[in-house]
Amino acid sequence: MDPVTAVYYATICAALSFAAGKLRSGMVRIILGVVIGAIAASLLPDIRGMLGV
């Protein structure tokens, strides 16, 4: 895994772990993780293009 991808997903995971602590329902956490993960994965090519890598 290249450094851009690793840093990008580490940032997304850190933000999710911070926000998930406020949610009580496990199902909501899973759904939120899936939705945000899908959005993050779809945005990564555009972000890489903006960075020129």
A tleap script that builds the chain and sets N, CA, C and O, in Angstrom:
source leaprc.protein.ff14SB
mol = sequence {
  NMET ASP PRO VAL THR ALA VAL TYR TYR ALA
  THR ILE CYS ALA ALA LEU SER PHE ALA ALA
  GLY LYS LEU ARG SER GLY MET VAL ARG ILE
  ILE LEU GLY VAL VAL ILE GLY ALA ILE ALA
  ALA SER LEU LEU PRO ASP ILE ARG GLY MET
  LEU GLY CVAL
}
set mol.1.N position { 0.848 -1.166 0.000 }
set mol.1.CA position { 0.000 0.000 0.000 }
set mol.1.C position { 0.900 1.238 0.000 }
set mol.1.O position { 1.853 1.327 0.774 }
set mol.2.N position { 0.589 2.169 -0.861 }
set mol.2.CA position { 1.419 3.377 -0.947 }
set mol.2.C position { 1.092 4.333 0.210 }
set mol.2.O position { 0.033 4.217 0.828 }
set mol.3.N position { 1.989 5.267 0.501 }
set mol.3.CA position { 1.810 6.154 1.646 }
set mol.3.C position { 0.552 7.027 1.580 }
set mol.3.O position { -0.076 7.275 2.610 }
set mol.4.N position { 0.180 7.488 0.401 }
set mol.4.CA position { -1.011 8.338 0.274 }
set mol.4.C position { -2.253 7.559 0.698 }
set mol.4.O position { -3.082 8.071 1.450 }
set mol.5.N position { -2.382 6.340 0.225 }
set mol.5.CA position { -3.536 5.516 0.566 }
set mol.5.C position { -3.547 5.193 2.056 }
set mol.5.O position { -4.600 5.249 2.691 }
set mol.6.N position { -2.407 4.861 2.614 }
set mol.6.CA position { -2.332 4.522 4.036 }
set mol.6.C position { -2.718 5.712 4.908 }
set mol.6.O position { -3.489 5.559 5.855 }
set mol.7.N position { -2.195 6.882 4.601 }
set mol.7.CA position { -2.516 8.074 5.387 }
set mol.7.C position { -3.987 8.445 5.231 }
set mol.7.O position { -4.641 8.829 6.201 }
set mol.8.N position { -4.503 8.331 4.018 }
set mol.8.CA position { -5.910 8.655 3.752 }
set mol.8.C position { -6.830 7.768 4.584 }
set mol.8.O position { -7.707 8.270 5.286 }
set mol.9.N position { -6.636 6.455 4.510 }
set mol.9.CA position { -7.517 5.557 5.253 }
set mol.9.C position { -7.285 5.630 6.761 }
set mol.9.O position { -8.221 5.420 7.533 }
set mol.10.N position { -6.074 5.920 7.190 }
set mol.10.CA position { -5.820 6.111 8.620 }
set mol.10.C position { -6.590 7.322 9.140 }
set mol.10.O position { -7.130 7.297 10.246 }
set mol.11.N position { -6.635 8.376 8.338 }
set mol.11.CA position { -7.380 9.579 8.727 }
set mol.11.C position { -8.877 9.295 8.804 }
set mol.11.O position { -9.542 9.718 9.750 }
set mol.12.N position { -9.405 8.584 7.816 }
set mol.12.CA position { -10.826 8.228 7.809 }
set mol.12.C position { -11.155 7.363 9.026 }
set mol.12.O position { -12.156 7.596 9.704 }
set mol.13.N position { -10.322 6.376 9.297 }
set mol.13.CA position { -10.562 5.478 10.438 }
set mol.13.C position { -10.485 6.220 11.766 }
set mol.13.O position { -11.272 5.946 12.672 }
set mol.14.N position { -9.554 7.148 11.892 }
set mol.14.CA position { -9.442 7.928 13.122 }
set mol.14.C position { -10.685 8.779 13.343 }
set mol.14.O position { -11.192 8.869 14.461 }
set mol.15.N position { -11.169 9.395 12.286 }
set mol.15.CA position { -12.387 10.205 12.405 }
set mol.15.C position { -13.592 9.338 12.771 }
set mol.15.O position { -14.423 9.730 13.591 }
set mol.16.N position { -13.675 8.169 12.161 }
set mol.16.CA position { -14.782 7.262 12.479 }
set mol.16.C position { -14.718 6.777 13.922 }
set mol.16.O position { -15.743 6.713 14.601 }
set mol.17.N position { -13.541 6.441 14.387 }
set mol.17.CA position { -13.426 5.943 15.757 }
set mol.17.C position { -13.768 7.032 16.759 }
set mol.17.O position { -14.325 6.744 17.818 }
set mol.18.N position { -13.447 8.264 16.445 }
set mol.18.CA position { -13.799 9.372 17.327 }
set mol.18.C position { -15.314 9.563 17.370 }
set mol.18.O position { -15.889 9.732 18.446 }
set mol.19.N position { -15.956 9.536 16.213 }
set mol.19.CA position { -17.397 9.760 16.133 }
set mol.19.C position { -18.196 8.570 16.646 }
set mol.19.O position { -19.272 8.757 17.213 }
set mol.20.N position { -17.701 7.362 16.461 }
set mol.20.CA position { -18.452 6.162 16.836 }
set mol.20.C position { -18.620 6.029 18.343 }
set mol.20.O position { -19.556 5.375 18.802 }
set mol.21.N position { -17.743 6.628 19.105 }
set mol.21.CA position { -17.858 6.559 20.548 }
set mol.21.C position { -19.128 7.200 21.075 }
set mol.21.O position { -19.578 6.886 22.177 }
set mol.22.N position { -19.699 8.087 20.299 }
set mol.22.CA position { -20.919 8.783 20.704 }
set mol.22.C position { -22.184 8.023 20.320 }
set mol.22.O position { -23.281 8.383 20.744 }
set mol.23.N position { -22.030 6.972 19.516 }
set mol.23.CA position { -23.186 6.185 19.077 }
set mol.23.C position { -23.325 4.952 19.961 }
set mol.23.O position { -22.338 4.267 20.230 }
set mol.24.N position { -24.510 4.672 20.403 }
set mol.24.CA position { -24.714 3.530 21.294 }
set mol.24.C position { -25.050 2.244 20.542 }
set mol.24.O position { -24.694 1.153 20.988 }
set mol.25.N position { -25.719 2.365 19.427 }
set mol.25.CA position { -26.169 1.186 18.693 }
set mol.25.C position { -25.054 0.611 17.817 }
set mol.25.O position { -24.445 1.321 17.017 }
set mol.26.N position { -24.803 -0.674 17.983 }
set mol.26.CA position { -23.799 -1.343 17.166 }
set mol.26.C position { -24.178 -1.368 15.695 }
set mol.26.O position { -23.312 -1.235 14.830 }
set mol.27.N position { -25.455 -1.536 15.405 }
set mol.27.CA position { -25.913 -1.592 14.015 }
set mol.27.C position { -25.700 -0.240 13.332 }
set mol.27.O position { -25.305 -0.188 12.167 }
set mol.28.N position { -25.956 0.834 14.044 }
set mol.28.CA position { -25.736 2.167 13.473 }
set mol.28.C position { -24.258 2.368 13.185 }
set mol.28.O position { -23.904 2.948 12.159 }
set mol.29.N position { -23.382 1.896 14.080 }
set mol.29.CA position { -21.939 2.007 13.853 }
set mol.29.C position { -21.520 1.257 12.607 }
set mol.29.O position { -20.718 1.759 11.819 }
set mol.30.N position { -22.058 0.053 12.419 }
set mol.30.CA position { -21.711 -0.748 11.241 }
set mol.30.C position { -22.183 -0.059 9.969 }
set mol.30.O position { -21.425 0.057 9.005 }
set mol.31.N position { -23.417 0.392 9.962 }
set mol.31.CA position { -23.970 1.054 8.773 }
set mol.31.C position { -23.181 2.321 8.467 }
set mol.31.O position { -22.853 2.586 7.311 }
set mol.32.N position { -22.880 3.099 9.492 }
set mol.32.CA position { -22.100 4.318 9.301 }
set mol.32.C position { -20.721 3.995 8.733 }
set mol.32.O position { -20.241 4.689 7.837 }
set mol.33.N position { -20.085 2.952 9.246 }
set mol.33.CA position { -18.777 2.547 8.743 }
set mol.33.C position { -18.816 2.129 7.285 }
set mol.33.O position { -17.926 2.477 6.509 }
set mol.34.N position { -19.846 1.382 6.913 }
set mol.34.CA position { -19.978 0.931 5.526 }
set mol.34.C position { -20.211 2.114 4.596 }
set mol.34.O position { -19.581 2.209 3.543 }
set mol.35.N position { -21.103 3.007 4.974 }
set mol.35.CA position { -21.423 4.159 4.124 }
set mol.35.C position { -20.199 5.076 3.976 }
set mol.35.O position { -19.853 5.475 2.865 }
set mol.36.N position { -19.560 5.399 5.076 }
set mol.36.CA position { -18.402 6.286 5.005 }
set mol.36.C position { -17.235 5.605 4.292 }
set mol.36.O position { -16.496 6.257 3.555 }
set mol.37.N position { -17.064 4.310 4.505 }
set mol.37.CA position { -16.013 3.578 3.798 }
set mol.37.C position { -16.225 3.583 2.296 }
set mol.37.O position { -15.274 3.754 1.532 }
set mol.38.N position { -17.464 3.396 1.869 }
set mol.38.CA position { -17.768 3.416 0.435 }
set mol.38.C position { -17.535 4.804 -0.162 }
set mol.38.O position { -16.999 4.933 -1.263 }
set mol.39.N position { -17.938 5.827 0.563 }
set mol.39.CA position { -17.712 7.195 0.079 }
set mol.39.C position { -16.217 7.492 0.013 }
set mol.39.O position { -15.732 8.060 -0.965 }
set mol.40.N position { -15.491 7.103 1.061 }
set mol.40.CA position { -14.045 7.342 1.087 }
set mol.40.C position { -13.353 6.626 -0.064 }
set mol.40.O position { -12.474 7.193 -0.714 }
set mol.41.N position { -13.747 5.381 -0.317 }
set mol.41.CA position { -13.124 4.619 -1.409 }
set mol.41.C position { -13.421 5.245 -2.767 }
set mol.41.O position { -12.571 5.234 -3.657 }
set mol.42.N position { -14.628 5.790 -2.929 }
set mol.42.CA position { -14.968 6.392 -4.217 }
set mol.42.C position { -14.284 7.746 -4.416 }
set mol.42.O position { -14.073 8.168 -5.553 }
set mol.43.N position { -13.937 8.427 -3.329 }
set mol.43.CA position { -13.280 9.725 -3.446 }
set mol.43.C position { -11.762 9.638 -3.577 }
set mol.43.O position { -11.128 10.589 -4.035 }
set mol.44.N position { -11.175 8.518 -3.182 }
set mol.44.CA position { -9.718 8.400 -3.199 }
set mol.44.C position { -9.095 8.659 -4.571 }
set mol.44.O position { -8.091 9.368 -4.632 }
set mol.45.N position { -9.624 8.134 -5.667 }
set mol.45.CA position { -9.004 8.437 -6.974 }
set mol.45.C position { -8.986 9.934 -7.294 }
set mol.45.O position { -8.015 10.434 -7.862 }
set mol.46.N position { -10.039 10.642 -6.937 }
set mol.46.CA position { -10.074 12.088 -7.182 }
set mol.46.C position { -9.049 12.820 -6.326 }
set mol.46.O position { -8.385 13.747 -6.791 }
set mol.47.N position { -8.925 12.396 -5.069 }
set mol.47.CA position { -7.952 13.018 -4.173 }
set mol.47.C position { -6.528 12.769 -4.664 }
set mol.47.O position { -5.683 13.664 -4.637 }
set mol.48.N position { -6.275 11.531 -5.114 }
set mol.48.CA position { -4.948 11.216 -5.658 }
set mol.48.C position { -4.667 12.075 -6.901 }
set mol.48.O position { -3.542 12.529 -7.108 }
set mol.49.N position { -5.695 12.289 -7.715 }
set mol.49.CA position { -5.527 13.127 -8.909 }
set mol.49.C position { -5.215 14.566 -8.550 }
set mol.49.O position { -4.387 15.201 -9.203 }
set mol.50.N position { -5.872 15.094 -7.513 }
set mol.50.CA position { -5.604 16.466 -7.078 }
set mol.50.C position { -4.185 16.606 -6.531 }
set mol.50.O position { -3.549 17.649 -6.678 }
set mol.51.N position { -3.699 15.531 -5.896 }
set mol.51.CA position { -2.333 15.560 -5.364 }
set mol.51.C position { -1.287 15.285 -6.435 }
set mol.51.O position { -0.098 15.528 -6.227 }
set mol.52.N position { -1.732 14.777 -7.579 }
set mol.52.CA position { -0.803 14.481 -8.656 }
set mol.52.C position { -0.019 13.210 -8.484 }
set mol.52.O position { 1.080 13.079 -9.023 }
set mol.53.N position { -0.574 12.254 -7.729 }
set mol.53.CA position { 0.106 10.971 -7.527 }
set mol.53.C position { -0.688 9.834 -8.105 }
set mol.53.O position { -0.263 8.681 -8.025 }
savepdb mol mol.pdb
quit
